[in-house]
Amino acid sequence: MLHLNWKDAPTIRTVTCTHTDAAKYLVSNVLTVGKTYEVKNETEEFIFVIDNTGHIGGYYKTYFA
């Protein structure tokens, strides 16, 4: 279970949140527009970052620049 080690893994890069306007999910509670987040893992569709709660969360790449 590799996802258990992502929080301690080295940061791949950093991204900045551009919006929190989600059609289906509420992300404004865990992401802040303009804030920079550390990317711990990435897939074709999702970016896994340490969000405002201090935990790893997976979000669509459309929220970041």
N, C-alpha and C positions, 0 to 999 in steps of 0.2 A: 504494500500500500504506500506508494510513493507520495501521495498527497499529504501524508502525515508529516513529512519532512520539508514541505514547501516553505513554511514560515521561517525556518532556519537556513534555507538555501540562499546562495548569493543572488543578488538582484541582477536580472537580465538587462533591464533598462528602466527608465522612468517615463511615465506618460502623464498628461494633464487632462483632467475631465473637462469636456467641452459643453455638455448638457446633461440633464437628468430627466428629460421629457420622454417617459416610457409609455408606450401604448398599453402594455399588458402588465408590467410589474412596477412596484413602487421602489425606486432606487434612490430617491432624494433623501431618505433616512440614512443611507450608508455612503453616499458619494456627495462631494461638494464641488460645484462648478468652479473651475480655476485652480483647484488644488492638485498638486503633483503626487502621484502614487508610484510605489515600487512594484514593478512587474516581476512576479516569481515564476510564472509559467505562462505559456501561450499556445493556443491551438489555432486552427484556421478561422474559427468563428468567435472564440472567447479569449479574454485576457484575465488572468488570475492575479489579483492585487491584494495588498493588505489595505482594507477599507477603513472607514472611520470607527468601526467597532473594534479594530485591532486584530481581526481574524482574516483569513484568506477568503476572498469571494470571487466568483467567476461572473464576468459581465461581458455583454456584447462589445465588440470593438468599436461600434458606432458611438459609444459614450466618450471615447478618448481621441486625442490627437497625438 
